[in-house]
Amino acid sequence: MLTLVTGIGNQLGVEVCLLLHEKGIDFIPTDRIILDITDKDEVEEFLKDIKPDVIFHCEDYTGVDAAEGSGKEKNYLINEIGTRNIAEGAKSINAKVVYISSDYVFDGTKSSGKYLETDEPHPVNEFGKAKLLGEKAIQNELSDFYIVRSSWIFGNYGKNFVDDMLTLSIDFDFLPAVVDEISSPTWTRNIAEFMLHLIENDCEYGIYHFSNEGTCNHFEFAMEILKETEATPTPVNSAKFLPQLAKRPENSALDLSKAKATGFNIISWQDALAEMMKDAVLLEKVEEIPSETLV
């Protein structure tokens, strides 16, 4: 199986590549320099030359607030048009696609229970709208696809809430964390493992919701992140927090029943966070070793 990974410049793309390397699976990593997904002709030519069996489409534009203003064009160019180009290119070579979407395709107003794959999307910000259009492009062009919606992604290989909290706690006493937005944190390593699980087990094609088990607000998340430090986050209401251009869903927790039915073991977000932070310590130790000893 030859696999193409887009978006190796972001935290999930890195994690997918590391997992594929560990598993001994042949893959070709791409970023926006190697492959401009917004250029339809370039994508078509590249895919016909490489002919991957599977495409893990991890590249996206994640500037949620910027997407409301200065980044709006780029948001749709990458998340909608770029995804459509990948879908059309994949169709021409009969490749399977695993596309990463977001809980932000929902408005967060569901009155009871968590969001199911069958619930009608209704995004309340431009990022969510573009990701939903990306989903529709995949669905319109392909029959062999997996759309994986996830939430509050964190990991060791990019900027995210965990990294922000740990970094800010070094120099600042005031660490505001929102209490009126609820979802489920999700470790990039576990998303990558689930993506590969879908392919390796020939799971039913379609949309899947995936996060780590359990829900929380950002304040509870921050408390868990900082529990081994002397720092203490401060609970704040989103309306009184630093100005945010994009509206966020108040409760975008995803139902994991369909993902669990595939046989994949989903750990709690607390356990995932603990495992990630152990990995972070190991990474720091490796970086401290003189490079000549690693040859």
Backbone torsions as a table, in degrees:
resi	resn	phi	psi	omega
1	MET	NA	121.0	175.0
2	LEU	-98.8	128.1	-175.5
3	THR	-119.0	138.8	173.6
4	LEU	-106.7	133.9	177.2
5	VAL	-118.5	120.1	174.1
6	THR	-94.5	155.8	174.1
7	GLY	76.9	37.8	-179.3
8	ILE	-74.0	-1.1	175.2
9	GLY	-85.7	-6.2	178.5
10	ASN	-110.2	170.5	-171.0
11	GLN	-64.5	-35.4	179.5
12	LEU	-74.6	-39.4	178.8
13	GLY	-59.0	-41.8	177.2
14	VAL	-62.4	-45.2	-177.4
15	GLU	-62.9	-40.4	178.5
16	VAL	-63.0	-44.2	179.9
17	CYS	-62.8	-41.5	178.6
18	LEU	-62.6	-41.0	179.6
19	LEU	-66.1	-45.1	179.5
20	LEU	-62.1	-39.7	177.6
21	HIS	-62.4	-44.1	178.8
22	GLU	-60.6	-36.8	-176.8
23	LYS	-83.6	-4.8	-179.0
24	GLY	71.3	28.7	-179.4
25	ILE	-95.2	129.7	178.8
26	ASP	-65.7	129.6	179.2
27	PHE	-147.7	157.3	176.9
28	ILE	-119.8	115.1	179.7
29	PRO	-86.7	139.8	177.8
30	THR	-135.3	148.0	170.0
31	ASP	-125.2	-169.1	-174.5
32	ARG	-72.1	-15.6	176.0
33	ILE	-82.3	-43.1	-179.7
34	ILE	-71.0	-41.1	-178.6
35	LEU	-141.9	115.0	176.8
36	ASP	-86.9	99.3	-175.1
37	ILE	-68.2	-13.4	179.2
38	THR	-82.6	-6.7	178.4
39	ASP	-101.4	104.1	-174.4
40	LYS	-57.6	-46.1	-178.0
41	ASP	-65.4	-39.6	179.4
42	GLU	-64.4	-42.4	179.8
43	VAL	-63.7	-45.7	-178.5
44	GLU	-61.8	-44.7	-179.5
45	GLU	-66.0	-43.0	-178.3
46	PHE	-62.9	-46.7	-177.6
47	LEU	-68.1	-37.3	179.0
48	LYS	-69.4	-28.2	177.7
49	ASP	-76.5	-43.4	-176.6
50	ILE	-81.6	-39.9	-178.2
51	LYS	53.9	60.4	177.2
52	PRO	-72.4	151.6	175.1
53	ASP	-81.5	-32.7	-177.3
54	VAL	-135.4	140.4	174.6
55	ILE	-120.3	118.0	170.9
56	PHE	-92.1	102.7	-174.4
57	HIS	-91.0	92.6	-176.6
58	CYS	-101.1	-11.9	-176.4
59	GLU	-72.2	130.5	174.4
60	ASP	-156.9	169.7	175.2
61	TYR	-101.4	122.1	-172.1
62	THR	-114.9	12.4	177.7
63	GLY	-77.7	82.4	-172.8
64	VAL	-59.4	-46.9	179.6
65	ASP	-72.9	-41.7	179.7
66	ALA	-61.5	-30.6	-179.1
67	ALA	-64.1	-16.7	176.7
68	GLU	-80.0	-15.1	-176.2
69	GLY	-140.2	-101.6	-173.0
70	SER	-63.2	-27.2	-178.6
71	GLY	-99.7	10.5	-175.3
72	LYS	-60.3	-47.0	-179.1
73	GLU	-62.8	-43.9	-179.9
74	LYS	-65.1	-37.4	178.1
75	ASN	-56.0	-50.5	-178.9
76	TYR	-74.2	-33.1	-179.6
77	LEU	-62.5	-43.0	-178.0
78	ILE	-85.2	-50.8	-172.4
79	ASN	-75.8	-31.0	178.0
80	GLU	-100.0	-64.1	-173.8
81	ILE	-65.8	-44.3	178.7
82	GLY	-59.8	-41.2	178.9
83	THR	-67.8	-37.7	177.0
84	ARG	-63.6	-40.2	178.2
85	ASN	-62.5	-41.6	177.4
86	ILE	-62.8	-43.3	-179.0
87	ALA	-63.4	-45.5	-179.8
88	GLU	-66.0	-40.1	178.2
89	GLY	-65.4	-40.6	178.7
90	ALA	-64.1	-38.4	179.1
91	LYS	-61.7	-38.8	-176.5
92	SER	-68.1	-20.0	-179.2
93	ILE	-119.2	8.7	179.3
94	ASN	59.2	41.2	178.0
95	ALA	-93.7	148.0	173.9
96	LYS	-82.9	148.5	-179.9
97	VAL	-126.5	134.6	170.0
98	VAL	-113.7	114.5	-173.9
99	TYR	-111.1	131.0	179.9
100	ILE	-92.9	120.3	177.6
101	SER	-115.2	-159.7	-167.7
102	SER	-143.4	154.0	172.3
103	ASP	-65.7	-15.5	-179.6
104	TYR	-72.6	1.6	171.6
105	VAL	-75.7	-9.7	178.1
106	PHE	-105.9	156.5	-177.8
107	ASP	-89.8	-9.8	176.6
108	GLY	80.3	16.1	-176.8
109	THR	-108.3	11.5	179.3
110	LYS	-58.8	130.0	-171.6
111	SER	-74.1	-29.3	-179.6
112	SER	-149.7	142.6	177.7
113	GLY	77.9	173.4	179.0
114	LYS	-90.3	164.2	-176.9
115	TYR	-73.7	128.2	175.8
116	LEU	-91.8	160.8	176.4
117	GLU	-61.3	-26.0	-177.7
118	THR	-87.9	-6.2	178.2
119	ASP	-69.4	144.4	-178.1
120	GLU	-72.2	123.2	177.8
121	PRO	-68.5	148.6	175.5
122	HIS	-155.7	80.3	-176.6
123	PRO	-67.5	147.0	-178.3
124	VAL	-112.3	4.1	175.5
125	ASN	-140.1	167.7	-174.1
126	GLU	-66.7	-35.1	177.4
127	PHE	-61.4	-48.0	179.1
128	GLY	-61.7	-38.9	179.2
129	LYS	-63.9	-41.9	-179.2
130	ALA	-68.5	-39.5	178.1
131	LYS	-65.4	-36.5	177.7
132	LEU	-67.1	-39.3	176.2
133	LEU	-64.3	-35.1	174.4
134	GLY	-62.3	-42.8	176.7
135	GLU	-58.1	-46.5	-177.7
136	LYS	-64.7	-35.1	177.3
137	ALA	-63.7	-42.8	177.4
138	ILE	-62.1	-46.5	-177.4
139	GLN	-66.8	-36.8	-177.9
140	ASN	-72.0	-31.7	-174.0
141	GLU	-95.2	-28.5	-169.1
142	LEU	-123.7	154.9	169.3
143	SER	-109.5	-26.6	-180.0
144	ASP	-99.2	84.2	-177.0
145	PHE	-147.6	156.8	169.8
146	TYR	-127.6	126.3	172.1
147	ILE	-107.1	119.7	-178.6
148	VAL	-112.1	110.2	176.0
149	ARG	-88.5	130.8	-179.8
150	SER	-133.5	-179.7	-173.5
151	SER	-149.9	147.9	172.7
152	TRP	43.5	59.0	-175.0
153	ILE	-72.0	134.9	175.7
154	PHE	-139.0	156.2	179.4
155	GLY	-177.6	-174.1	-175.1
156	ASN	-92.6	-0.8	-168.5
157	TYR	-123.2	36.0	177.7
158	GLY	173.0	175.1	179.8
159	LYS	-74.7	133.8	177.3
160	ASN	-162.4	179.9	-174.6
161	PHE	-61.5	-39.9	179.7
162	VAL	-62.3	-48.9	179.5
163	ASP	-60.8	-41.8	179.9
164	ASP	-62.1	-46.9	-178.6
165	MET	-62.0	-45.5	-178.5
166	LEU	-66.6	-39.1	179.9
167	THR	-69.1	-47.1	-178.3
168	LEU	-66.3	-31.1	-177.4
169	SER	-65.8	-17.9	-179.5
170	ILE	-72.3	-37.6	-172.2
171	ASP	-116.0	-12.6	-174.1
172	PHE	-123.7	143.4	177.4
173	ASP	-88.1	-32.9	-178.6
174	PHE	-92.5	111.5	-178.4
175	LEU	-122.6	84.7	-176.9
176	PRO	-70.1	139.3	177.8
177	ALA	-140.8	127.8	-172.6
178	VAL	-70.2	139.4	-178.6
179	VAL	-106.7	-13.6	-172.8
180	ASP	-106.3	23.5	171.9
181	GLU	-128.7	125.5	-173.9
182	ILE	-122.6	135.8	173.9
183	SER	-162.5	-156.2	-179.4
184	SER	-128.3	120.9	174.2
185	PRO	-62.4	148.6	-176.9
186	THR	-140.0	123.8	-179.6
187	TRP	-79.1	131.8	-178.8
188	THR	-57.4	-35.7	179.5
189	ARG	-60.4	-43.8	-179.3
190	ASN	-69.1	-35.2	175.5
191	ILE	-62.9	-46.4	179.5
192	ALA	-58.6	-43.2	179.7
193	GLU	-63.9	-39.3	179.4
194	PHE	-68.7	-40.5	177.3
195	MET	-57.0	-47.0	-179.9
196	LEU	-68.6	-35.9	177.4
197	HIS	-57.9	-42.8	179.9
198	LEU	-59.9	-43.3	-178.7
199	ILE	-70.7	-49.7	-174.1
200	GLU	-67.3	-24.4	-178.9
201	ASN	-104.7	10.7	178.9
202	ASP	46.8	47.1	179.9
203	CYS	-65.4	159.8	-180.0
204	GLU	-58.9	134.0	179.7
205	TYR	-67.5	155.0	177.1
206	GLY	138.8	-158.9	-177.5
207	ILE	-95.1	137.4	175.7
208	TYR	-131.3	141.1	171.2
209	HIS	-97.3	133.6	179.7
210	PHE	-143.3	128.5	170.2
211	SER	-151.7	178.9	169.2
212	ASN	-77.9	161.3	-175.2
213	GLU	-70.8	140.6	177.0
214	GLY	98.5	158.1	179.2
215	THR	-126.1	161.4	178.4
216	CYS	-164.5	170.9	168.2
217	ASN	-101.1	176.3	-175.8
218	HIS	-67.1	-30.2	177.6
219	PHE	-65.9	-45.3	178.1
220	GLU	-64.2	-38.5	176.9
221	PHE	-62.2	-46.2	-179.7
222	ALA	-63.4	-38.7	178.5
223	MET	-60.2	-41.2	179.8
224	GLU	-69.5	-39.2	179.6
225	ILE	-62.2	-40.3	-171.0
226	LEU	-99.6	8.2	-171.7
227	LYS	-64.3	-23.5	178.6
228	GLU	-95.1	8.2	179.2
229	THR	-114.9	177.1	177.0
230	GLU	-90.8	-3.2	-178.2
231	ALA	-78.5	149.9	178.7
232	THR	-133.4	121.3	178.0
233	PRO	-71.8	159.2	179.0
234	THR	-112.7	124.1	179.5
235	PRO	-70.1	132.5	178.1
236	VAL	-137.0	156.3	174.6
237	ASN	-88.7	140.4	-175.9
238	SER	-58.0	-32.5	-179.2
239	ALA	-67.9	-23.7	-179.0
240	LYS	-104.3	1.4	-178.2
241	PHE	-80.8	178.8	176.9
242	LEU	-53.3	140.9	-176.3
243	PRO	-53.3	130.0	176.7
244	GLN	-122.0	125.4	-178.5
245	LEU	-69.1	-36.5	-174.9
246	ALA	-94.3	134.1	173.0
247	LYS	-73.8	138.4	177.1
248	ARG	-108.8	148.8	174.5
249	PRO	-67.0	138.7	-178.1
250	GLU	-70.9	-37.0	179.1
251	ASN	-142.9	102.3	-177.0
252	SER	-115.7	30.2	179.4
253	ALA	-62.0	137.4	-174.7
254	LEU	-104.3	137.0	175.3
255	ASP	-74.1	130.5	-173.5
256	LEU	-104.3	9.6	-174.3
257	SER	-58.0	-43.0	-177.7
258	LYS	-66.8	-41.4	178.3
259	ALA	-64.3	-42.4	179.7
260	LYS	-63.8	-34.2	-178.0
261	ALA	-65.8	-16.2	177.2
262	THR	-78.8	-8.3	-178.8
263	GLY	95.8	3.9	-179.5
264	PHE	-81.3	132.2	179.7
265	ASN	-84.6	119.8	-178.1
266	ILE	-105.1	120.2	-179.4
267	ILE	-90.8	165.0	-179.7
268	SER	-68.5	157.7	179.3
269	TRP	-67.5	-28.9	177.2
270	GLN	-66.4	-44.4	178.3
271	ASP	-66.2	-39.2	179.0
272	ALA	-63.3	-42.5	178.5
273	LEU	-62.2	-43.2	179.0
274	ALA	-62.2	-42.5	179.0
275	GLU	-65.1	-41.1	179.9
276	MET	-63.2	-40.9	-178.1
277	MET	-71.0	-30.0	172.1
278	LYS	-63.9	-43.5	177.8
279	ASP	-61.8	-37.4	-179.5
280	ALA	-63.2	-39.5	178.2
281	VAL	-64.2	-41.9	178.4
282	LEU	-63.2	-40.8	178.9
283	LEU	-62.4	-40.6	179.3
284	GLU	-64.3	-38.8	179.6
285	LYS	-66.2	-40.0	178.2
286	VAL	-63.8	-40.3	-179.4
287	GLU	-66.2	-23.6	-179.7
288	GLU	-81.3	-15.9	-179.1
289	ILE	-74.7	130.5	177.1
290	PRO	-53.9	135.2	-173.5
291	SER	-58.8	-31.3	-176.9
292	GLU	-67.6	-21.8	180.0
293	THR	-80.9	-10.2	-179.1
294	LEU	-93.6	-5.1	-177.8
295	VAL	-73.4	NA	NA
